[in-house]
Amino acid sequence: MRAIRNQGCTAFPSAWDWLNVAGVFSVRGLSHSYGARLALDDVGFDVEPGQFCALLGPNGAGKSTLFSRLTRLITGTPAQITIAGIDLETSPRKALARMGIVFQQPTLDLDLTVFQNLTYFAALHGISARDARPRITAALERLDMVERAHEKARALNGGHRRRTEIARALLHHPQVLLLDEATVGLDAAAREQITAHVHALCADEGLTVLWATHLTDEIAPDDQVVILHRGRVLADTTARDIAGAGDLKTAFLALTGTETGTGTGPTSGAAP
């Protein structure tokens, strides 16, 4: 990991064969513009196997643009992005197959049950019905959702819907899990539960996680934190190192100038 820069389990047995890959998730030289407005400016960082990495930034920092590039929802200036050693630019299908993705906006079919939503997703990934059932059961057990497997998604609260989406993202045994503002709209208890579940996936299963958020209380002291502000990486180290003798929230606000409306990022304007 880089230091702060002056600006300037048995449930998923086949998923962890890649643990010997150094830097399972790597981004180098990623820039993106919307016309004349620079949204991402030479973004780069590495995330090691089994690491929870928080992509921390205020609204407009460029987090959503970064996720859109990482998931190929948008393309642009070429950059070096590798997933478990696979280049996203040259082998996008292979690279994307190694990622599980939970978007900020809900994507469940509300008229299907939890089990049906996951079964449909498994079929889209070419997972046979025989293999899908134990994978679905394992994923739901991991997220404490087995008892709700036959409830329609429409009947679930926000926290249970989000757990279902995370379980769905694990079905194809990804090496990396990307979550974009996964706790938006949830109450404090549900946010804490979702955050704890995802941290446990790293600790217990060895999953690599990139967790986009603007909330410092979702981050543990030993988590890797990449602070993104106005399209630039301001820091890339542990939350403990960033906080120093104080707390992460104070250090984050000081780095980004959130309280004063200033900051050390570029002056090209906020990014989506």
Helices and strands as residue ranges (DSSP letters): G 17-20, E 25-34, E 37-47, E 52-56, H 63-70, E 80-83, E 86-87, H 92-97, E 99-102, H 114-124, H 129-142, G 146-148, G 153-155, H 158-169, E 176-180, H 188-205, E 208-213, G 216-218, E 224-229, E 232-238, H 239-243, H 248-256
